[in-house]
Amino acid sequence: MKRVASGEPRKQSSIRCDRAFFSGGGVPMWFVYICLRRGRLYTGITTHLQHRMAQHKAKLLYYETHPDRFSAARREKQIKGWTKGKKLALCQSPENPLATPSDIPAPANPTR
């Protein structure tokens, strides 16, 4: 912990936020994402997509923005409960800002 002028410890924020990912009001924007790594889908939340994909060494398939951590975490939990086929369908949807159908792998077994 850093110390302030009075000598008392100052709490540091554990959340890393870059200005590029702030919404207009100076509040960090949260992202829910689905990425592909070694044939597996990963779902998570972050405030910095590029940094997170570099950590995962993964291909970003889908993302959506949320105004706060609570709503992002709620959506992440919802998506994590889905089947792989349903997650891939979301990645292939026209609302996905990233995807063209050829970018997203087809589900191996769509019934699962």
CYANA upper distance limits for C-alpha pairs under 8 A (distance plus 0.5 A):
  1 MET  CA      9 PRO  CA      6.39
  1 MET  CA     10 ARG  CA      6.60
  1 MET  CA     11 LYS  CA      6.72
  1 MET  CA     12 GLN  CA      7.18
  2 LYS  CA      9 PRO  CA      6.20
  2 LYS  CA     10 ARG  CA      5.93
  2 LYS  CA     11 LYS  CA      7.76
  2 LYS  CA     12 GLN  CA      8.02
  3 ARG  CA      7 GLY  CA      5.94
  3 ARG  CA      8 GLU  CA      6.00
  3 ARG  CA      9 PRO  CA      4.90
  3 ARG  CA     10 ARG  CA      5.99
  4 VAL  CA      8 GLU  CA      6.35
  4 VAL  CA      9 PRO  CA      6.83
  4 VAL  CA     10 ARG  CA      6.64
 16 ARG  CA     47 THR  CA      7.71
 16 ARG  CA     48 HIS  CA      8.43
 17 CYS  CA     21 PHE  CA      7.62
 17 CYS  CA     22 PHE  CA      8.17
 17 CYS  CA     28 PRO  CA      6.76
 17 CYS  CA     47 THR  CA      6.56
 17 CYS  CA     48 HIS  CA      7.49
 18 ASP  CA     22 PHE  CA      7.51
 18 ASP  CA     28 PRO  CA      8.38
 18 ASP  CA     47 THR  CA      8.30
 18 ASP  CA     48 HIS  CA      7.65
 19 ARG  CA     28 PRO  CA      8.47
 21 PHE  CA     28 PRO  CA      6.73
 21 PHE  CA     29 MET  CA      6.24
 21 PHE  CA     47 THR  CA      7.26
 21 PHE  CA     48 HIS  CA      7.34
 22 PHE  CA     26 GLY  CA      6.13
 22 PHE  CA     27 VAL  CA      6.01
 22 PHE  CA     28 PRO  CA      4.90
 22 PHE  CA     29 MET  CA      5.77
 23 SER  CA     27 VAL  CA      6.23
 23 SER  CA     28 PRO  CA      6.71
 23 SER  CA     29 MET  CA      6.27
 23 SER  CA     67 PRO  CA      8.44
 27 VAL  CA     67 PRO  CA      8.38
 28 PRO  CA     47 THR  CA      7.22
 28 PRO  CA     67 PRO  CA      7.95
 28 PRO  CA     68 ASP  CA      7.97
 29 MET  CA     47 THR  CA      6.53
 29 MET  CA     65 THR  CA      7.16
 29 MET  CA     66 HIS  CA      6.64
 29 MET  CA     67 PRO  CA      5.89
 29 MET  CA     68 ASP  CA      7.11
 30 TRP  CA     45 ILE  CA      7.34
 30 TRP  CA     46 THR  CA      6.29
 30 TRP  CA     47 THR  CA      5.29
 30 TRP  CA     65 THR  CA      6.18
 30 TRP  CA     66 HIS  CA      5.52
 30 TRP  CA     67 PRO  CA      6.61
 30 TRP  CA     68 ASP  CA      6.46
 30 TRP  CA     69 ARG  CA      6.62
 30 TRP  CA     72 ALA  CA      6.86
 31 PHE  CA     45 ILE  CA      5.92
 31 PHE  CA     46 THR  CA      5.88
 31 PHE  CA     47 THR  CA      6.48
 31 PHE  CA     48 HIS  CA      8.25
 31 PHE  CA     49 LEU  CA      7.75
 31 PHE  CA     63 TYR  CA      6.83
 31 PHE  CA     64 GLU  CA      6.08
 31 PHE  CA     65 THR  CA      5.08
 31 PHE  CA     66 HIS  CA      6.52
 31 PHE  CA     72 ALA  CA      7.14
 32 VAL  CA     43 THR  CA      7.75
 32 VAL  CA     44 GLY  CA      6.24
 32 VAL  CA     45 ILE  CA      5.01
 32 VAL  CA     46 THR  CA      7.31
 32 VAL  CA     63 TYR  CA      5.95
 32 VAL  CA     64 GLU  CA      5.92
 32 VAL  CA     65 THR  CA      6.96
 32 VAL  CA     66 HIS  CA      8.07
 32 VAL  CA     72 ALA  CA      6.40
 32 VAL  CA     73 ALA  CA      8.34
 32 VAL  CA     75 ARG  CA      7.79
 32 VAL  CA     76 GLU  CA      6.67
 33 TYR  CA     42 TYR  CA      8.50
 33 TYR  CA     43 THR  CA      6.10
 33 TYR  CA     44 GLY  CA      6.04
 33 TYR  CA     45 ILE  CA      6.71
 33 TYR  CA     60 LEU  CA      7.80
 33 TYR  CA     61 LEU  CA      8.08
 33 TYR  CA     62 TYR  CA      5.99
 33 TYR  CA     63 TYR  CA      4.70
 33 TYR  CA     64 GLU  CA      7.14
 34 ILE  CA     41 LEU  CA      7.00
 34 ILE  CA     42 TYR  CA      5.99
 34 ILE  CA     43 THR  CA      5.01
 34 ILE  CA     44 GLY  CA      7.26
 34 ILE  CA     60 LEU  CA      6.84
 34 ILE  CA     61 LEU  CA      6.17
 34 ILE  CA     62 TYR  CA      5.61
 34 ILE  CA     63 TYR  CA      6.91
 34 ILE  CA     91 CYS  CA      8.36
 35 CYS  CA     41 LEU  CA      6.13
 35 CYS  CA     42 TYR  CA      5.75
 35 CYS  CA     43 THR  CA      7.10
 35 CYS  CA     53 MET  CA      8.33
 35 CYS  CA     58 ALA  CA      6.58
 35 CYS  CA     59 LYS  CA      5.90
 35 CYS  CA     60 LEU  CA      4.86
 35 CYS  CA     61 LEU  CA      5.62
 35 CYS  CA     62 TYR  CA      7.36
 36 LEU  CA     40 ARG  CA      6.07
 36 LEU  CA     41 LEU  CA      5.24
 36 LEU  CA     42 TYR  CA      6.83
 36 LEU  CA     58 ALA  CA      6.04
 36 LEU  CA     59 LYS  CA      5.68
 36 LEU  CA     60 LEU  CA      7.01
 36 LEU  CA     61 LEU  CA      7.28
 37 ARG  CA     41 LEU  CA      7.07
 37 ARG  CA     42 TYR  CA      8.05
 37 ARG  CA     56 HIS  CA      7.99
 37 ARG  CA     57 LYS  CA      7.64
 37 ARG  CA     58 ALA  CA      5.31
 37 ARG  CA     59 LYS  CA      7.11
 41 LEU  CA     84 LYS  CA      7.98
 43 THR  CA     76 GLU  CA      7.14
 43 THR  CA     79 ILE  CA      7.85
 43 THR  CA     80 LYS  CA      6.94
 44 GLY  CA     76 GLU  CA      6.59
 45 ILE  CA     72 ALA  CA      7.02
 45 ILE  CA     73 ALA  CA      7.30
 45 ILE  CA     76 GLU  CA      7.35
 46 THR  CA     52 ARG  CA      7.61
 48 HIS  CA     52 ARG  CA      6.77
 49 LEU  CA     53 MET  CA      6.62
 50 GLN  CA     54 ALA  CA      6.76
 51 HIS  CA     55 GLN  CA      6.83
 52 ARG  CA     56 HIS  CA      6.75
 53 MET  CA     57 LYS  CA      6.17
 53 MET  CA     58 ALA  CA      6.02
 53 MET  CA     59 LYS  CA      7.43
 53 MET  CA     60 LEU  CA      7.32
 54 ALA  CA     58 ALA  CA      7.50
 61 LEU  CA     91 CYS  CA      6.57
 61 LEU  CA     98 LEU  CA      7.26
 61 LEU  CA     99 ALA  CA      7.21
 61 LEU  CA    103 ASP  CA      8.37
 61 LEU  CA    104 ILE  CA      7.37
 62 TYR  CA     90 LEU  CA      8.35
 62 TYR  CA     91 CYS  CA      5.89
 62 TYR  CA     96 ASN  CA      6.68
 62 TYR  CA     97 PRO  CA      7.91
 62 TYR  CA     98 LEU  CA      6.88
 62 TYR  CA     99 ALA  CA      7.81
 63 TYR  CA     96 ASN  CA      7.79
 63 TYR  CA     97 PRO  CA      8.12
 63 TYR  CA     98 LEU  CA      8.46
 65 THR  CA     72 ALA  CA      8.20
 66 HIS  CA     71 SER  CA      6.84
 66 HIS  CA     72 ALA  CA      6.07
 67 PRO  CA     71 SER  CA      7.80
 67 PRO  CA     72 ALA  CA      8.32
 68 ASP  CA     72 ALA  CA      6.95
 69 ARG  CA     73 ALA  CA      6.46
 70 PHE  CA     74 ARG  CA      6.68
 71 SER  CA     75 ARG  CA      6.75
 72 ALA  CA     76 GLU  CA      6.57
 73 ALA  CA     77 LYS  CA      6.65
 74 ARG  CA     78 GLN  CA      6.88
 75 ARG  CA     79 ILE  CA      6.74
 76 GLU  CA     80 LYS  CA      6.54
 77 LYS  CA     81 GLY  CA      6.99
 78 GLN  CA     82 TRP  CA      7.58
 79 ILE  CA     87 LYS  CA      7.58
 82 TRP  CA     86 LYS  CA      6.57
 82 TRP  CA     87 LYS  CA      6.97
 83 THR  CA     87 LYS  CA      6.89
 83 THR  CA    112 ARG  CA      6.89
 84 LYS  CA     88 LEU  CA      6.67
 84 LYS  CA    107 PRO  CA      7.68
 84 LYS  CA    112 ARG  CA      7.63
 85 GLY  CA     89 ALA  CA      6.66
 85 GLY  CA    107 PRO  CA      6.10
 85 GLY  CA    109 ASN  CA      8.01
 85 GLY  CA    110 PRO  CA      5.78
 85 GLY  CA    111 THR  CA      7.81
 85 GLY  CA    112 ARG  CA      7.11
 86 LYS  CA     90 LEU  CA      6.85
 87 LYS  CA     91 CYS  CA      6.85
 88 LEU  CA     92 GLN  CA      6.68
 88 LEU  CA    104 ILE  CA      7.78
 88 LEU  CA    105 PRO  CA      8.08
 88 LEU  CA    106 ALA  CA      7.80
 88 LEU  CA    107 PRO  CA      7.30
 89 ALA  CA     93 SER  CA      6.65
 90 LEU  CA     96 ASN  CA      8.02
 91 CYS  CA     96 ASN  CA      6.74
 91 CYS  CA     99 ALA  CA      7.32
 91 CYS  CA    104 ILE  CA      7.40
 92 GLN  CA     96 ASN  CA      7.42
 92 GLN  CA     99 ALA  CA      6.87
 92 GLN  CA    100 THR  CA      7.65
 92 GLN  CA    101 PRO  CA      6.30
 92 GLN  CA    104 ILE  CA      6.99
 93 SER  CA     99 ALA  CA      8.45
 94 PRO  CA     99 ALA  CA      8.39
 99 ALA  CA    103 ASP  CA      6.55
 99 ALA  CA    104 ILE  CA      7.44
100 THR  CA    104 ILE  CA      7.76
